Amino acid sequence: MPSPESEDSEVRDRGDKEVGVVRAGQPGIEDADRVALEEPLQLVVNGHAVAVLMRTPGDDEELAVGFLWTEGIISRGDQVLKVDLATKENHALVFLDDGVEVDLNRLTRHLFSASSCGLCGKASIDAITSLHEPVPDGPSFPESSLLEAPSFLRSAQATFEKTGGLHASGIFSKEGSLLALREDVGRHNALDKLLGWALLNGQDLSENFVLMSGRLSFELMQKALAGRLPLVAGISAPSSLAVEFSRESNQTLVGFLRAPHYNVYAGIERVVSGC
């Protein structure tokens, strides 16, 4: 079975904790259960607090870098001089190269939440595509690679196996090999961690696809576009805005990927059936 890149187990052993629980049919008897950790991470960039991310501890450097990439603040890994996680607990102090302009107004979360009247779908799409160009045509992906991916993703979810409470995102090669996987209580955090891994390791994602364990939202599609991922797949359903966005961004969008079934909402030309 394809396996993700080697991992430092010490980094990921904070993903869950033991708590007391009383189970149905056993009143008055406290048992032990494991639940997924959720803690805040204050993201500070060049001395400016820019976001608080509710996340599962672990891979925090990747999360910080991935978040800044998908929000349009950085475009290359070498623009990040240092991510200090040791000075203050649950803080990521990010120091960027002097040539990087930190325009906080470009943070899409800030932009969207600052609109008192809300933004229509078209305005949301335009805001993102102004930062990230649509992906080019190609490549092709064998149908068999897509159909096998959910089982590989599920078998690699170590913390989910213990808690049942984490989302996952996995990067796959065209041939169906699982290259990397990240878990988190937040769907967007899991993808940001994965994209941070790619940027920090110089991994070109333009020939890969990503599979996510949950619902496919507009926000996840825009993050995948920042990572130049041509195909985005999910175990669950896409939202209407995710479908609209995928057609504007030229991405292939696959939902309800549960072998032997799947739905293609955009970009069917990339999926090669019968192989």
C-alpha positions in Angstrom: 0.0 0.0 0.0 1.3 3.5 -0.8 2.4 5.3 2.4 2.9 9.0 3.3 6.3 10.5 3.9 8.1 9.5 7.1 6.9 11.4 10.1 8.3 12.4 13.4 6.0 10.7 15.8 6.9 13.2 18.6 5.4 16.0 16.6 2.1 14.3 16.3 1.6 12.7 19.7 -0.3 15.8 20.9 -3.1 15.1 18.5 -5.4 13.5 21.1 -5.9 13.2 24.9 -7.6 10.9 27.3 -10.8 12.0 29.0 -13.4 10.4 31.2 -16.6 9.2 29.7 -19.8 7.4 30.9 -21.1 5.0 28.2 -24.7 4.1 27.5 -25.9 1.2 29.6 -23.2 1.7 32.2 -24.5 4.5 34.5 -22.1 5.5 37.3 -19.2 3.8 35.6 -16.5 6.1 34.3 -14.5 4.7 31.4 -11.6 6.3 29.4 -11.9 7.6 25.9 -9.6 9.6 23.6 -10.7 12.8 22.0 -9.0 15.0 19.4 -7.2 18.1 20.8 -8.4 21.5 19.8 -6.3 24.5 20.9 -5.9 28.1 19.6 -2.8 29.1 17.6 -2.1 32.8 17.5 -0.4 33.7 14.2 1.9 36.7 14.5 3.6 38.0 11.3 6.5 40.4 11.7 5.1 41.4 15.0 1.5 41.8 13.9 -1.2 39.5 15.1 -3.1 38.4 12.0 -5.2 35.4 13.0 -6.2 32.9 15.7 -6.5 29.4 14.2 -8.4 26.8 16.2 -6.4 23.7 15.4 -5.1 20.3 16.5 -1.5 20.9 17.8 1.2 19.5 15.6 2.7 20.6 12.2 2.2 24.2 13.4 5.0 25.5 11.2 3.3 24.0 8.1 0.0 25.4 9.2 1.4 28.9 9.6 3.2 28.8 6.2 0.3 27.2 4.4 -2.2 29.7 5.8 0.0 32.6 4.6 0.4 31.0 1.2 -3.3 30.4 0.7 -4.1 33.9 1.9 -1.8 35.5 -0.7 0.8 36.9 1.8 3.7 34.7 0.5 4.3 32.9 -2.7 7.5 31.0 -2.0 8.9 29.1 0.9 12.1 31.1 1.0 10.1 34.2 1.9 9.8 32.8 5.4 12.9 33.4 7.4 11.8 31.7 10.6 8.7 30.3 12.4 9.3 30.5 16.1 7.0 28.1 18.0 9.1 27.9 21.2 9.0 31.4 22.6 5.3 31.3 23.6 2.9 28.3 23.8 0.2 28.2 21.1 1.9 31.1 19.2 3.5 31.0 15.8 5.8 34.0 15.4 6.6 34.2 11.7 9.4 36.4 10.4 9.3 37.2 6.7 11.9 38.4 4.3 12.2 42.2 4.2 11.1 42.2 0.6 7.6 40.7 1.5 5.0 43.4 1.9 2.5 42.3 4.6 -0.8 43.9 3.5 -3.3 42.7 6.0 -6.1 43.8 3.8 -5.2 41.0 1.5 -6.1 38.4 4.1 -9.3 36.9 2.6 -10.7 36.0 6.0 -10.3 39.6 7.1 -11.7 40.9 3.8 -14.8 38.7 3.9 -15.6 39.2 7.6 -15.1 43.0 7.2 -18.1 43.2 4.8 -21.1 44.2 6.8 -23.5 43.3 4.0 -21.8 40.1 3.1 -20.4 39.1 -0.3 -22.2 37.4 -3.1 -20.7 34.3 -4.6 -19.3 36.1 -7.7 -17.6 38.7 -5.6 -16.0 36.0 -3.5 -14.7 34.2 -6.5 -13.4 37.4 -8.0 -11.6 38.2 -4.8 -9.7 34.9 -4.9 -9.0 34.7 -8.7 -7.5 38.2 -8.5 -4.8 36.7 -6.2 -4.4 33.3 -7.9 -4.7 32.6 -11.7 -6.8 29.6 -12.8 -4.8 26.4 -13.2 -3.7 25.4 -16.8 -5.3 22.5 -18.6 -4.1 19.0 -17.7 -2.9 16.6 -16.5 -5.0 13.5 -16.7 -5.7 11.2 -13.8 -6.6 7.5 -14.0 -10.0 6.7 -12.6 -8.4 3.8 -10.7 -6.1 6.2 -8.8 -9.1 8.2 -7.6 -11.2 5.1 -6.6 -8.3 3.6 -4.5 -7.4 6.9 -2.8 -10.1 6.9 0.0 -9.0 3.5 1.4 -5.4 4.7 1.5 -6.4 8.0 3.1 -8.5 6.2 5.8 -5.8 3.7 6.6 -3.2 6.5 7.2 -5.4 8.5 9.6 -3.6 7.5 12.8 -5.3 10.0 15.1 -8.7 9.6 13.6 -8.4 5.9 14.3 -8.1 6.7 18.0 -10.6 9.5 18.3 -12.9 9.5 15.3 -12.8 13.3 15.4 -10.4 14.6 12.9 -10.5 15.7 9.3 -7.8 14.7 6.9 -6.3 15.9 3.6 -3.9 13.8 1.5 -1.8 14.6 -1.5 -1.7 11.8 -4.1 0.4 11.3 -7.2 -1.3 10.6 -10.6 -0.5 6.9 -10.0 -2.3 6.9 -6.7 0.6 7.0 -4.3 -0.2 8.9 -1.0 2.7 11.4 -0.7 1.6 13.2 2.5 -1.3 13.4 4.9 -2.3 15.8 7.6 -5.1 15.7 10.2 -6.8 18.4 12.1 -10.1 19.3 13.7 -10.5 21.9 11.0 -10.9 20.9 7.4 -9.1 24.1 6.2 -6.3 23.6 8.7 -5.6 20.1 7.5 -5.2 21.4 4.0 -3.2 24.4 5.1 -0.8 22.0 6.9 -0.5 19.9 3.8 0.2 23.0 1.6 2.7 24.3 4.1 4.5 21.0 3.9 4.6 21.3 0.1 5.9 24.9 0.1 8.6 24.2 2.7 9.8 21.1 0.8 9.6 22.6 -2.7 7.0 20.1 -3.7 5.3 21.0 -7.0 1.6 20.0 -6.8 0.6 20.7 -10.4 0.7 17.0 -11.3 -1.0 15.8 -8.1 -4.5 15.6 -6.7 -5.8 16.2 -3.2 -8.4 14.1 -1.3 -10.3 15.5 1.6 -12.3 13.6 4.2 -15.2 16.0 4.5 -17.4 18.4 2.6 -15.8 20.5 -0.1 -16.4 24.2 0.5 -15.4 27.4 -1.4 -12.7 28.1 1.1 -11.1 24.7 0.5 -11.2 25.2 -3.3 -9.5 28.5 -3.1 -6.7 27.0 -0.9 -6.2 24.2 -3.4 -6.0 26.8 -6.2 -3.3 28.6 -4.3 -1.4 25.3 -4.2 -1.9 24.9 -7.9 -3.8 21.6 -7.4 -5.6 20.7 -10.7 -7.9 18.1 -9.1 -9.7 18.3 -5.8 -11.7 15.3 -4.5 -13.8 14.8 -1.4 -15.5 11.9 0.3 -18.5 14.1 0.8 -20.5 16.7 -1.1 -19.3 20.0 -2.5 -21.1 23.3 -1.9 -22.7 25.3 -4.7 -20.0 27.9 -4.5 -17.3 25.3 -4.6 -18.8 24.1 -7.9 -19.0 27.6 -9.3 -15.4 28.3 -8.2 -14.0 25.1 -9.7 -15.4 26.1 -13.1 -13.9 29.6 -12.9 -10.5 28.2 -11.7 -10.3 25.4 -14.2 -10.0 22.8 -11.5 -11.5 19.4 -11.6 -13.9 18.8 -8.7 -14.9 15.3 -7.6 -17.4 14.7 -4.9 -18.9 11.6 -3.1 -15.7 9.7 -3.9 -16.7 6.3 -2.5 -15.6 3.4 -4.7 -17.0 2.4 -7.1 -19.0 5.7 -7.3 -18.1 9.4 -7.7 -19.5 12.6 -9.1 -17.5 15.0 -11.3 -18.8 18.5 -11.0 -16.2 20.3 -13.2 -13.2 19.3 -15.3 -14.3 15.8 -16.4 -11.6 15.9 -19.1 -8.9 15.2 -16.5 -10.5 11.9 -15.4 -9.6 9.0 -17.6 -12.0 6.1 -17.1 -11.2 2.5 -17.6 -7.7 2.6 -16.3 
